[in-house]
Amino acid sequence: MNHQQTRSTGDGALLRRFEYDDGWIVAADLGADAANVSVDAVGETAIVVVEGDGEPVETEFELPGPAASTAVANGVVTVEGDTAEDDAAEDDAAEGER
């Protein structure tokens, strides 16, 4: 498992990325009520909207690949994706050519 952790500037969310042989997970601790948070993924970008007092706040962050699922629980957003089998097959083919 490969683990990367970053913290955005200011009061931003704590982001963690976990990479496994068969997939990856990106988690962001927003510290917000799950009822007030929505997450969607478009391509390799996650879009998080937090509803609160006043205008909603929208944040985007890049993903290591297309998302297979998204969830929000206890103020933590998780986005999961699979490692592309096509990429693994291409890597195997390229290694066989060497």
Backbone as a chain_set.jsonl record, in Angstrom:
{"seq": "MNHQQTRSTGDGALLRRFEYDDGWIVAADLGADAANVSVDAVGETAIVVVEGDGEPVETEFELPGPAASTAVANGVVTVEGDTAEDDAAEDDAAEGER", "coords": {"N": [[0.84, -1.169, 0.0], [0.506, 2.184, -0.811], [0.729, 5.301, 0.673], [-0.333, 8.61, 0.761], [-0.35, 11.848, 2.129], [-1.829, 14.985, 2.38], [-2.267, 18.419, 3.244], [-4.463, 20.961, 2.698], [-4.131, 24.519, 2.135], [-4.765, 26.971, 4.666], [-7.938, 26.656, 6.215], [-8.592, 24.276, 5.027], [-9.611, 20.937, 3.941], [-8.322, 17.841, 5.245], [-6.56, 15.746, 3.245], [-6.204, 12.405, 2.19], [-4.56, 9.862, 0.408], [-4.747, 6.594, -0.65], [-3.137, 3.95, -2.194], [-3.546, 0.862, -3.719], [-2.789, -2.474, -4.952], [-4.977, -3.249, -6.505], [-6.636, -1.034, -6.623], [-7.639, 2.296, -5.489], [-8.075, 4.78, -2.896], [-9.362, 7.899, -2.014], [-9.575, 10.098, 0.618], [-11.23, 12.681, 2.356], [-11.327, 14.702, 5.115], [-13.803, 16.618, 6.125], [-15.094, 17.614, 8.302], [-17.734, 18.299, 8.486], [-21.332, 18.121, 8.74], [-22.778, 15.206, 7.448], [-25.237, 15.358, 6.184], [-25.178, 17.792, 5.042], [-23.367, 17.693, 2.989], [-22.396, 16.919, -0.313], [-21.139, 14.748, -2.833], [-19.646, 14.241, -5.993], [-18.336, 12.637, -8.884], [-16.57, 13.4, -11.792], [-15.117, 12.193, -14.503], [-11.764, 12.332, -13.811], [-11.997, 13.95, -11.604], [-13.124, 15.002, -8.459], [-16.016, 16.464, -7.108], [-17.036, 18.39, -4.512], [-19.648, 19.568, -2.539], [-20.559, 21.71, 0.007], [-23.173, 22.522, 1.999], [-24.191, 25.264, 3.881], [-24.482, 27.93, 6.256], [-25.534, 30.658, 4.44], [-24.117, 30.949, 1.175], [-23.555, 27.936, -0.768], [-20.506, 26.017, -0.575], [-18.179, 25.057, -2.92], [-15.836, 22.594, -3.802], [-13.135, 21.231, -5.62], [-11.166, 18.354, -6.399], [-8.381, 16.578, -7.742], [-8.34, 13.204, -8.911], [-6.717, 9.959, -8.812], [-7.589, 8.463, -10.926], [-10.529, 7.399, -12.823], [-13.521, 7.488, -10.857], [-15.04, 4.843, -9.021], [-16.864, 4.715, -6.99], [-18.517, 6.897, -4.617], [-18.792, 8.387, -1.358], [-20.181, 9.74, 1.703], [-19.609, 10.031, 5.071], [-19.999, 10.794, 8.42], [-18.802, 13.334, 8.09], [-16.637, 12.763, 6.496], [-15.436, 12.45, 3.3], [-15.263, 9.935, 0.902], [-13.732, 8.586, -1.94], [-13.563, 6.064, -4.245], [-11.664, 4.035, -6.481], [-10.894, 1.802, -9.18], [-7.9, 0.108, -10.11], [-6.973, 0.357, -13.376], [-7.549, -2.385, -15.419], [-6.812, -2.526, -18.046], [-4.567, -0.867, -18.148], [-2.757, -2.387, -16.64], [-2.571, -4.638, -18.26], [-1.413, -3.478, -20.527], [1.051, -2.695, -19.431], [2.136, -5.215, -18.833], [2.339, -6.265, -21.408], [4.164, -4.479, -22.575], [6.386, -4.995, -21.005], [6.921, -7.583, -21.742], [7.879, -7.198, -24.305], [10.398, -6.237, -23.989]], "CA": [[0.0, 0.0, 0.0], [1.178, 3.47, -0.877], [-0.11, 6.27, 1.377], [0.091, 9.998, 0.649], [-1.197, 12.735, 2.927], [-1.592, 16.4, 2.142], [-3.212, 19.326, 3.906], [-4.601, 22.171, 1.906], [-3.803, 25.726, 2.877], [-5.848, 27.56, 5.46], [-8.798, 25.741, 6.963], [-9.034, 23.252, 4.09], [-9.756, 19.56, 4.39], [-7.169, 16.957, 5.263], [-6.714, 14.749, 2.182], [-5.329, 11.232, 2.229], [-4.715, 8.989, -0.749], [-4.221, 5.254, -0.444], [-3.08, 3.201, -3.438], [-3.385, -0.578, -3.551], [-2.554, -3.154, -6.223], [-6.204, -3.365, -7.29], [-7.45, 0.17, -6.598], [-7.201, 3.437, -4.684], [-9.083, 5.495, -2.11], [-9.033, 9.256, -1.596], [-10.456, 10.479, 1.721], [-11.099, 14.073, 2.788], [-12.044, 14.973, 6.361], [-14.358, 17.967, 6.029], [-15.587, 18.039, 9.593], [-19.076, 18.853, 8.3], [-22.428, 17.171, 8.857], [-22.962, 14.484, 6.194], [-26.467, 15.805, 5.54], [-24.885, 19.051, 4.367], [-22.274, 17.477, 2.042], [-22.637, 16.022, -1.439], [-19.928, 14.52, -3.623], [-19.852, 13.638, -7.299], [-17.087, 12.518, -9.62], [-16.661, 13.544, -13.233], [-13.792, 11.84, -15.007], [-10.769, 12.184, -12.751], [-12.173, 15.075, -10.694], [-14.2, 14.904, -7.467], [-16.634, 17.747, -6.819], [-17.658, 18.328, -3.195], [-20.43, 20.764, -2.229], [-20.947, 21.777, 1.414], [-24.24, 23.5, 2.255], [-24.098, 25.813, 5.225], [-25.079, 29.264, 6.345], [-25.164, 31.451, 3.27], [-23.918, 30.274, -0.102], [-22.841, 26.656, -0.723], [-19.081, 26.067, -0.906], [-17.823, 23.957, -3.814], [-14.416, 22.309, -3.887], [-12.788, 20.156, -6.542], [-9.815, 17.83, -6.292], [-8.044, 15.584, -8.75], [-8.288, 11.805, -8.493], [-5.71, 9.213, -9.573], [-8.254, 7.78, -12.039], [-11.983, 7.527, -12.739], [-14.094, 6.976, -9.608], [-16.017, 3.752, -9.081], [-17.905, 5.02, -6.003], [-18.308, 8.024, -3.717], [-19.609, 8.288, -0.148], [-19.947, 10.715, 2.771], [-20.001, 9.495, 6.377], [-19.407, 11.503, 9.566], [-17.98, 14.442, 7.648], [-15.505, 12.289, 5.702], [-15.757, 12.089, 1.916], [-14.377, 8.919, 0.338], [-13.889, 8.288, -3.353], [-12.801, 4.851, -4.534], [-11.523, 3.684, -7.885], [-10.174, 0.57, -9.486], [-6.749, 0.224, -10.985], [-7.444, -0.087, -14.692], [-6.989, -3.647, -15.884], [-6.197, -2.261, -19.335], [-3.224, -0.351, -17.886], [-1.933, -3.512, -16.199], [-2.327, -5.478, -19.435], [-0.449, -2.754, -21.352], [2.351, -2.788, -18.765], [2.62, -6.588, -19.022], [2.71, -6.414, -22.811], [5.382, -3.697, -22.782], [7.489, -5.677, -20.348], [7.209, -8.762, -22.544], [8.572, -6.764, -25.503], [11.777, -5.859, -23.64]], "C": [[0.886, 1.233, 0.0], [0.247, 4.509, -0.269], [0.487, 7.655, 1.205], [-0.868, 10.854, 1.445], [-0.82, 14.174, 2.619], [-2.593, 17.204, 2.94], [-3.269, 20.58, 3.064], [-4.317, 23.386, 2.774], [-5.005, 26.234, 3.653], [-6.613, 26.518, 6.241], [-9.294, 24.593, 6.095], [-9.046, 21.861, 4.7], [-8.42, 18.832, 4.385], [-7.429, 15.869, 4.236], [-5.724, 13.618, 2.379], [-5.612, 10.391, 1.001], [-4.007, 7.678, -0.469], [-4.255, 4.53, -1.783], [-2.754, 1.747, -3.131], [-3.129, -1.195, -4.919], [-3.786, -3.146, -7.113], [-7.079, -2.115, -7.27], [-6.853, 1.25, -5.717], [-8.389, 4.028, -3.948], [-8.533, 6.882, -1.814], [-10.054, 9.64, -0.532], [-10.154, 11.925, 2.113], [-11.954, 14.28, 4.025], [-12.497, 16.423, 6.344], [-14.819, 18.51, 7.365], [-16.971, 18.657, 9.51], [-20.103, 17.742, 8.455], [-22.687, 16.534, 7.495], [-24.216, 14.918, 5.457], [-26.24, 17.073, 4.732], [-23.818, 18.921, 3.282], [-22.745, 16.559, 0.927], [-21.345, 15.903, -2.233], [-20.314, 13.83, -4.919], [-18.498, 13.576, -7.981], [-17.377, 12.607, -11.109], [-15.265, 13.286, -13.788], [-12.851, 11.586, -13.85], [-10.793, 13.363, -11.783], [-13.333, 14.796, -9.75], [-14.693, 16.318, -7.181], [-17.409, 17.597, -5.518], [-18.373, 19.649, -2.94], [-20.871, 20.667, -0.767], [-21.971, 22.899, 1.557], [-24.102, 23.978, 3.689], [-24.846, 27.115, 5.294], [-24.611, 30.067, 5.136], [-25.042, 30.581, 2.026], [-23.22, 28.92, 0.08], [-21.378, 26.852, -1.134], [-18.757, 24.835, -1.735], [-16.312, 23.836, -3.884], [-14.21, 21.164, -4.87], [-11.391, 19.667, -6.21], [-9.625, 16.711, -7.29], [-7.95, 14.198, -8.128], [-7.231, 11.076, -9.318], [-6.285, 8.447, -10.759], [-9.747, 7.995, -11.921], [-12.519, 6.874, -11.459], [-15.075, 5.851, -9.879], [-17.157, 4.015, -8.107], [-17.5, 6.235, -5.18], [-19.219, 7.843, -2.508], [-19.234, 9.418, 0.802], [-20.459, 10.086, 4.055], [-19.253, 10.253, 7.458], [-18.459, 12.614, 9.15], [-16.758, 14.049, 6.848], [-16.006, 11.851, 4.331], [-14.761, 11.027, 1.479], [-14.752, 8.686, -1.118], [-12.99, 7.102, -3.638], [-12.768, 4.595, -6.027], [-10.733, 2.406, -8.028], [-8.942, 0.898, -10.306], [-7.172, -0.377, -12.313], [-6.746, -1.371, -15.104], [-6.303, -3.456, -17.225], [-4.78, -1.744, -19.157], [-2.282, -1.475, -17.48], [-1.602, -4.408, -17.381], [-1.316, -4.817, -20.36], [0.942, -2.833, -20.752], [2.956, -4.169, -18.96], [3.09, -6.793, -20.446], [4.018, -5.678, -23.102], [6.581, -4.378, -22.154], [7.889, -6.931, -21.123], [7.994, -8.433, -23.8], [10.043, -6.445, -25.223], [12.711, -7.005, -23.698]], "O": [[1.882, 1.308, 0.72], [-0.918, 4.589, -0.66], [1.671, 7.861, 1.47], [-2.074, 10.61, 1.437], [0.358, 14.533, 2.6], [-3.666, 16.701, 3.274], [-2.242, 21.186, 2.757], [-4.269, 23.289, 4.0], [-6.146, 25.936, 3.301], [-6.032, 25.618, 6.848], [-10.324, 23.994, 6.404], [-8.563, 21.638, 5.81], [-7.512, 19.165, 3.624], [-8.417, 15.142, 4.342], [-4.555, 13.843, 2.695], [-6.764, 10.227, 0.6], [-2.832, 7.649, -0.101], [-5.296, 4.498, -2.44], [-1.819, 1.442, -2.391], [-3.24, -0.512, -5.937], [-3.67, -3.047, -8.334], [-8.167, -2.128, -7.845], [-5.716, 1.141, -5.256], [-9.544, 3.813, -4.315], [-7.378, 7.028, -1.411], [-11.259, 9.521, -0.752], [-8.998, 12.34, 2.192], [-13.165, 14.062, 3.993], [-11.697, 17.341, 6.522], [-14.925, 19.723, 7.547], [-17.346, 19.454, 10.369], [-19.78, 16.562, 8.318], [-22.804, 17.241, 6.494], [-24.26, 14.854, 4.229], [-27.022, 17.391, 3.836], [-23.402, 19.928, 2.709], [-23.405, 15.55, 1.175], [-20.555, 16.845, -2.295], [-21.184, 12.959, -4.948], [-17.612, 14.378, -7.685], [-18.303, 11.976, -11.618], [-14.344, 14.072, -13.565], [-13.108, 10.727, -13.006], [-9.768, 13.737, -11.214], [-14.41, 14.397, -10.192], [-13.9, 17.248, -7.032], [-18.325, 16.781, -5.424], [-17.789, 20.721, -3.102], [-21.475, 19.678, -0.354], [-21.684, 24.063, 1.277], [-23.916, 23.175, 4.604], [-25.739, 27.376, 4.489], [-23.414, 30.137, 4.857], [-25.774, 29.605, 1.856], [-22.388, 28.768, 0.975], [-21.055, 27.731, -1.933], [-19.023, 23.708, -1.317], [-15.598, 24.831, -4.007], [-15.021, 20.241, -4.939], [-10.532, 20.445, -5.795], [-10.562, 15.994, -7.64], [-7.539, 14.039, -6.979], [-6.884, 11.527, -10.41], [-5.532, 7.84, -11.521], [-10.199, 8.698, -11.018], [-12.023, 5.831, -11.034], [-15.844, 5.896, -10.839], [-18.289, 3.596, -8.35], [-16.32, 6.562, -5.057], [-20.282, 7.229, -2.606], [-18.141, 9.98, 0.73], [-21.61, 9.656, 4.124], [-18.027, 10.349, 7.424], [-17.424, 12.817, 9.785], [-15.919, 14.898, 6.546], [-16.883, 10.996, 4.218], [-13.554, 11.191, 1.661], [-15.928, 8.602, -1.473], [-11.802, 7.121, -3.317], [-13.721, 4.898, -6.746], [-10.006, 1.988, -7.127], [-8.937, 1.842, -11.095], [-7.675, -1.499, -12.36], [-5.518, -1.444, -15.136], [-5.323, -4.138, -17.523], [-3.882, -2.122, -19.91], [-1.134, -1.515, -17.924], [-0.474, -4.889, -17.496], [-0.456, -5.495, -20.921], [1.918, -3.019, -21.479], [4.152, -4.291, -19.224], [4.122, -7.424, -20.677], [4.882, -6.205, -23.802], [7.678, -4.342, -22.711], [9.064, -7.297, -21.153], [8.706, -9.292, -24.32], [10.845, -6.393, -26.155], [13.902, -6.844, -23.432]]}, "num_chains": 1, "name": "protein.A"}
